[in-house]
């Protein structure tokens, strides 16, 4: 079956055929005949071809000509008018206060009552009628209808839920931040030509082999001699034991420094890594291994007691949902949940699922119950007054974990229901900050005088720059070796120096 792909021409072989690979990737790749390519083809060209994919491989059938882009410009023709332009004007007539004209010629009407008296009487009568409820224009009320606003029947209020008091939160555990002292010491003792290999060995032997293959491929394209792959791999394997011990020492010393506040998972990872025979046989690691193992045992017991105390405190103030969530997050997998505490938590949870509780309360409790160790002990004695669509979907999703609650609420439990996962908290979208105003261009100063001394680095693990500047501005330095620069000028120069490594390009973590 043929389809269109984009390929990149990598090299021209001696027999006239071309090697290719997928554009932007290493695979798929293959060989194609020069007859299917244009005459001006060269290495590095990216072409869109028609390829046939079969069991034997990929066969390039031909080059697909791309569509020729035609610049189409649409214009609007403006036609002029020979008629002179006349502006539209308007003039509004002034409105007089008395549009009815002068009424002085009308005779006086002495038979009408006084305006002031009639107005005052109407006001008083309307006010009295409104108070007594017997005004002349007021309609008679129906039988049983309320006469005042206080007599109207009020709609039943929604049950008020009082939030329990807040509890103090424990501080978050620190994450492990390993040092780099021992690894730098080992790298500084190595010869210059072995440091880049040692850096790659820390990432794994597969990384070393792949980097050697890429470097040899680049050297072969340039016509230079390639590196002996087996010798470089053997060198990396010989350096790896010392590097692994140094890397573990950096992590272990950082863990010992924050032993009382370190995250329990990070501490376990350091202790489990000490089971490596290379680390166990090292004289520098034995005492540290014993300290970390004893510290891990004490921390595990302390975190277990803190876990039970937090559940007790949440249950004591009525925070049922928090207690259920904590019970499903033990400090150690397989931790035993006390039977007495589980019975109390199950009773409190069952009592909170009442018929007059809102559907949102039911959803929050059921989401926490489904992943708690006491979910099988929950008994629902009453149903909600109104079963909303959101509550029904929640029960259906959690029916595999709480089948007894689903049956009590009338939700069918299917045999193919898979085990759900806890819902993740939805973070509110971050507020976008307004763009910064463009900076004003600085005044042009004369070129500074730069004095730089390039020193051979002892351990080129990370680029380091030491600069002494007698100015408020900060220099911009781009280089791979250490540079010591002393600048006595108002402006800071830019130093750019690159050292090319022929063997393997080091990768800095």
N, C-alpha and C positions, 0 to 999 in steps of 0.2 A: 504494500500500500504506500502510495507516494503522498508526501505533504511538503509544504514549503518551510524552510528554516533559513536562518542567517548563519553564515560560516565566515571564518577568518583564515586567510591564507598564511601559513606559518613559514614554509620554506619550499625552495625549488630543489628537487633531487637531481642527482647526476644523470638519471635516465630520462629526464624531461618531465616527469610527473610532479605534481604538487601535493604537499601535505596540508591538511586543513584540520580545524577544530571548530566547535561551536563558538560563536561570537560571545565573548565575555565569560567563557567557562573552559574547563580543561577537557571535558567529555561532552558529547561524543566527538570522535576524531577519526580521520581516515586518510585515504589517498584518492586523488581524482586525476583524470586525464587532462592534458592541456587543451584538448580540442573543444571542451565545453566552456572554456574561459575566454574572455575578451583578449585581444592582442596586447592591450596596455596593462594587463594584470601584473601586480607586483606583491611582494611580501608585506603583509599587514592589511591588505584590502579586505573589506567586509562586504560580502555579496549575499544576495537573496537568491537561493537556488531551489530547484525541485529535486527532492531526495526520495529514493525508494528504500523503504525499511523492510528487510526480510531476515531470514534466519542466518544467512551468511554474513550479514553486516549491512552497511549503508552504502548505497550507490548513488552518486550524484548524476542526475539525468541532464540537467542544463541550468543555465542562469536565467532567472526571471527578470525581465526588464521592468523597472519601476515606472510608475506613471509620471509623465512629464508634467511638471507643475506649470500651469498657465496663469500668468498674472492678469487677473481680471479686475479691472477698476471700474466701478460704477460711479457715474457722475450725474449730477442734476443740472439741467439746463435752465438758466434764468432768462425769462423773456421780459423785456421792458414794455412799458405802456407809455404812449405818447400823450395821454390826457394829463392835464395839469392836476397836481395834488391839492385838494382843498381840505383843510382841517375841519373836523366836526366840533362845533361849539354849542353850548347850551346855556340858558339863562333861566334860573328858577325864580318864580314869583314869590314875593315875600308874603307870608301868611299873617293876616291880621288877628288880633285877639278876639274881636267880636265880628264874626262873619254874618250874624243875623241882622246886622244893620241897626239903625237907631229906632227904638221903640217908644220914644217919648210921645208920639202922637196917639198912642192907644189910650182908651179911657181907663180910669181906675176901677178895680174890681173889689168893691167893699163887702160883697157877700162872702168872700173866702175868709176862713179863719187865719189867724196869724201864723206865719211860717215857723217862728220860734216855738210857739206853744205846741203846734202839731208835731214838730220834730221832737221836742222833749217828751211829749206824751207817748209818742210811738216808741221812743227808746225805753222809757220806763216800763211801758207795757210789755215790750219784748223781753226786757231783762227779767221782769217778774214772772212772765209766762215761762221763760226758760228755767227759772229756778223751781217753780211749782210744777212744771211739767204739764200745764194746762193752757198753753198759749192758744190764741184763736186759730192760727194756721197749723198747729201741730196735729198730726194724724193720730188717731187712737191706736195704742199698742195691741199686739196680739196677746192672747191669753198665755200666761207663763213666760213671756219674754222679759228679759232683764230690763229694769228701768235705769240703772246706772252702770258705769264702767266696772265698778267693783263687783257687780252681780254676775258678770259674764264668766262662764266656765272657762278656766285656763286649761291648755293642753298639758298632758303629763310631761314632766321634765325628764330629761335623760339622766340616768343614775350617775351621780358624781363619784369619780374615782380619785381618791387622795393618794398622791405618790408617797411612798415611804421615805424616810430620811436617807440622805446620802451617807455613804461610808467612805472613809479615807482609803485612797488607792495606794498600793505598794509601788515603790519606784521601779522602773523598768531595769532589767538586768543589762549590764554592759556587754557589748559585743567584742569579740576577740580582735585585737589589732596587733598582729605580730610585728616584732622588730626586724631589723635587717643587719644586726651586728655580726653574728656568727657567719652568715653567708658572705658578707663583705670580707671578713677575715680570711675565709677559705679562698675566695677569688683573688685576693691580693697576693697570696702565696703561690699562685699558679703562674707559669710563663705567659708571656704576652699572647702567643699564638693559640693557647688553650682556653683562654677566658671566654671567647665567643662560643666555643663548643660546650663549655660548662654551663653557660646561660641557657643554651638550648636543651641540655640534658635535664635541667630542672623542669622543663615542660613535658618531658617524656621522650622515650627513644623513638617513637613514631614521628615526632616532630623533627628530630635530628635527621632521620632517614629522608623525610620529605624535603627538608631544606637542602640537603646534599644533592638530591635529584634535581631540584630546581636550579641550584647553583651550577651543576655540571651541564645542564641543558643550556643555560645562558653562556657558559664558557665555550661550549661546542659551537654555538651559533656565531660567536666572535672568533672562532678558529684558535682558541687557546687550549692548552692542555687541561684535562679535567682532573679532579681530585680523586684519590683512591677511596672509594666509599667504605670498604671494609676496614681500612686503617682508622678512618675518622670515627666510625661506629665503635670500634674497639677502644679508642681513646675516651669516648663519652661514657662507655660502660665502666671503665676504670675510675673515672672521676665521680660517677654517680653516688657511690656509698658515702663519701665524705660530704657531698652536697646534701644528701638526704638527712644525714645526722645534723648538719648545721641548720638546715631549714626547720627540723623538728625542735632543736634547741631554741631557736628564735620564737617559735609558737609557745613552747613550754614555759620559757621565762616570762613571756607576756601574760600567760595564764596564771602563773604563780603570783605575779604582781597584783592582779585583780581577782584573786581566788575567792574572796568573800562576796564579790558583787558580779562575777562573771556569769554569763548565760550558761545554764546547765548543759544545753546541747553543744555549745562550743567546748566546754570543759570535757565532755564525753568524747568528742572527736579527737582532742589532743591525747587523752589517755588511751583510746583505742589505737591510735597511730603508734603508740609506744610498744605495741606487740610485735612490731617489725624486728626480726632477729638482728639486723644491723644496729638498731637503736638499743636493744637490750644488751648487746655485747659491749657497747661503748662504756668506758669508765666514767665519762663525763655525764652520762645520762642516768645512771642507776639510782643515785640519791634523789634526783629530781623526779624520776618515775614514781618512787615510793611516796614522796610528798604529795604528788598530784593524785595518786590513787586513794590515799587516806583522805585528802581534801574532797575528792569526789564523793566518797561514802558519807562524809559528814554533811556535805551540801545536799545530797539527795534526801537524807533524813530530815534536814531542816526545811527543805522545800515541801516535803510531804506534810509535815506538821503545819506549815503556813497555809497549805492548800486546804486542809481540813478546818483550820481556824477561819479562813475567809468564807467557807461555805456555812459554818456555824453562825458567823456574824450576819451574813446576808439573810439566812433563815430567821434569825432572831428579830430583825427589824421588818420582816415581811417582804423582802425582795426575792420573790420566788423565782422569777426569770433569771436573775443573776446567779442565784444558787444553782439552778439547773445547768446553766452554761458552764459554771466553774466545775461542776461534777463531771462534765464530759471532757474536761481539759486537764487530766492528771499530769503532774510533773514528770512522770515516768510511765512508759507504756506497760500495761499490766498491773498497775497499782491497785491494791485491794481497797474497795470502798466499804466503810464500816456498815454493818447491818442495821444498827440502831439509828445512825444518821440517815441511812437510806429510807428506813420506815417513816421517820419524821418528815423527811422531804416529800415522800410519796403522799402522805396524808395531807400536808399543806397544799400540794399541787392539786389534789383531787377536790379540796374544799374551795380552791380559787376558780375552778371551772363550774360556775353556776349559770343558771338560765338568764338572769338579768345582767350578766356581764356583757359588754359590747363585743362585737365580732373581732375588733382589733386586739382586744385582750386575749381572746381565744387563740388567734393566730400567733401572737407572741409567745404564749405559753406552750402551744403545740410545737412550734419551731424549736424551742429549747428542750422539750420533753423527748423529742424523737432521737436526740443524740446524747441523752443522759443514760447512765447505767441503771436507773430505776424505772425505765419506760414501761416495762412489763407489769409494774405494780400499780400503775395509774388506773383508777376506776372512775368512769364518768357516770354520774347518777342523774343528771338532768341535761337537756338539750338547750341550745340558745333559742330565744323566742323567734328570731328571724335568722335563717341560715343564708348568709350572703354568698355571692358568687366567689369572692376572694377566699372565704373560709372553706368553701367546698373544694376549690382547686388546691388549697393547702393540704387538706385532709387526703385528697386523692394522691398528691405527690408523696406524702409521708406514710401512706397506708401500708407499705412494706415493713416499716419499723414499728408502727402503732396500730396493728390490725384490730385490736379490741376497741380502741377509740373510734376507728372508722366505722365499725359495725354498730356501735352505740349511736352514732350520728346518722346512720342510714346511708353511708357511702359504701359502694360495692368495692371489695378488695379482689383484684384480679391476680391470678397466679403468675402472670408475666411481669408484675411490678418489680422494677429494679430498685436497688438500694440508692436513695438520693444522697446528695451531698449538702452540707450546710450552706445557707445563703451567705454571700459576701456582702459586706457593708458597702453601700453606694456612696461614693464621695461626691460632694457638691462640685460643680464645675469651677475651675480656678478663674478668678477675675483677671481679665486682660488689663495690663497696665498701659497707660497712654504712651505713645512713642516719645522718645526723648528728642528735644529740639536739636537741630544740627549745631555742632560745635563751630565756633568762629575760628577761621584759620589763623595760626600763629605767625608772628613776624619772622621773616627770613633772616637768619644770622649767618655769619661767615663760617666756613667749614672748620670743625675742630681738629686739633692735632691729637692723634691716637698713637699710643705706645702700647703694644701688646706683645706679650711673651708667651709662646706656646710651650707647654711643659708636657713631657710624656706622662700619661696618667698611670697611676698604680693599679687602680681597680675600676675600669670603665664600665661600671654597671649602670650608672645613671649619669646623664650629663650634669656637670656641676660648673657653676660660673661664680667667680669671686671678683667683685668689682668695687673700687673705691671712687666715689664720685663726689665732687664738691659742688653739688647742685641739687635742686629739688626734683628734677626730672629723673626718670628711670631709664636705663639703657635697654635696648632690645638686642639680645644676643642669640644667635643661631649657630651652633657648632656641635661637634661630637667630642671634642677634647676640652680640657680645662684651660681657661683663658684668664690671666690676671691683667687687668687693665687699669691704668691710672690716668684719669682725664682731668685736665684743668681748663675747663671751658664752661660756658654757660649752657651749651647744648650737648646732648649725649649722642655719641656716634652709634652706628649699627655695625656690629662685627659679624661677619659671616665666613665661616671656615668649615669645610667638610673633609673628612678623612675617609677614604674608600678602603674597605676591607675586602681583600681578594678572596679569602676563603669563604667565610660564612658571615652574613650580616647578623650581629647580635640583636636579640630582642629583649627589651627591658620590661619587666613586669610592672 
